[in-house]
Amino acid sequence: MENFITGYGANESLMRAEVVAVLGRERAEAFFERLLHAFFNATDADLLASCGFNCVRIPLNYHHLEDDRHPFQVIEAGFSHLDRTIALLAERNIYSVIDLHALPGAQNAHWHSDNATHLAQLFAHPHFQDRAVNLWEAIADRYKDEPFVAGYNPINEPADPGREVIGPYYARLVAAIRSVDPHHLLFLDGNTYSTEFDIFTEPFENTVYACHDYVPAGLGYGGPYPGVTRGLYHDASSIEAKFLERSEYARRTNTPIWVGEFGPIYTGNPDIDAQRSQLLSDQLDCYRRHGASWSLWTYKDIGTQGLAYVAPSTPYRQRFDSFVAKKKRLAADSWGTDGVGPAEVTVPVQELMAAEFPDFNPYPWGRADWVRTLLNCIIFAQPLASEYAARLSGATDDELDALADSFLLEHCIVREPLRGQLVAAISQASTE
């Protein structure tokens, strides 16, 4: 559950711990179980099937399968949601890609790897690497004979700052998975959030190299499209140039091209959202011309970019919309906000860092993002996790059920212009 999807602050493990502190473990676990069942069930699978999708990438947090207090002990019950989702999709002839979205130790510096810090410890500690190998052996063993699992996406958006560990570690992961399951496809993300593929030499057998292809003009801080965002001009030509750069390894090695993630953020402003729609159309046209498959991020949320989003009238939105507004005001969500927040605080810090450390250019995205991550998305965001949980204080069991059930598709709004674009793109690809 990336934080923009359900609106909480900071990273998922911290949020869950805070909710447990307020509700108690049994009620908290019941709440999250119900929410996950509501988030995706047969009705959702029907919607995706009606659009013509033939594959769904399922993001998974390793905490479902392993407790940090008991490393290397796989939690059998943790497969339950993965099992039921794969089965629901298979009943509709839709394949699944299992995406380990958060790995032990965190594979990148940001919240979406369930990282409570700004350090990707996976690449610093063999202990975490060993645990991830153990998990993938268990996953591969469970699904090795499942025909509707298209394959495995072992590391979502790795970011190895030294660029020395990730290549050999991929070789180790591939060997471990292949020792258990020699048949399923592997989908390998490039380094630096799946944008760099120079870590690979000769391609592995039966492997797809998955690039992620977000356009800055379509993000929370994005400017006009076509137009300039953070000093760079973005239009259909620049979109194609960046895609060709990110897919160069796949094209050179004649391996399939798959854009594992892409998609703009929507604002509620009709003019801006029309530009975002045009941006998406330009991406889809580019992928069609170059024979690229794709997986849009993401399916459902509370209004940022999902194909479906929880309606404002629901109990969940009624309880948490003002909280999300505060998070946006503080730019504590680095995905759906401008990344600035309270300028009277953040701008002087950025200016001070620029003046005192003009040559400081940390991996992966430089000084400004480094400051935003630490200031907005840790210092501001972590107290918000407590505030999120506090909003559940005093809720009855019936009220908790209603909050979770807000994520049922019947209580959501389908973004019809987006659905129309996707259906048209899928139909055109199918006829070609």
Protein Blocks (a to p, Z undefined) as FASTA:
>chain_A
ZZklnopahjfklmmmmmmmmnopklmmmmmmmmmmmmpcfklmmmmmmnopabdcdddd
fklmocfklghiacfklmmmmmmmmmmmmmnopacddddfbdghijafbfklopabfbdf
klmpmklmmmmmmmmmmmmmmmmmmmklnbdcfbghiadfklmmmmmmmmmmmmmmmmmm
mmbccddddeehilacklpccdcehiacddddddfklmmklccdeddeehiacdfklmmm
mmmmmmmmmmmnopacddfbgcdddehiaklmmmmmmmmmmmmmmmmmnopacddddfbd
chlmpmbdcdfkbmklmmmmmmmmmmmmnopafklmnonmpmklmmmmmmmmmmmmmmbc
cdfkbjklmmmmmmmmmmmmmmmmmmmmmmmgoiafklmmmmmmmmpmklpccdfklmmm
mmmmmmmmmmZZ
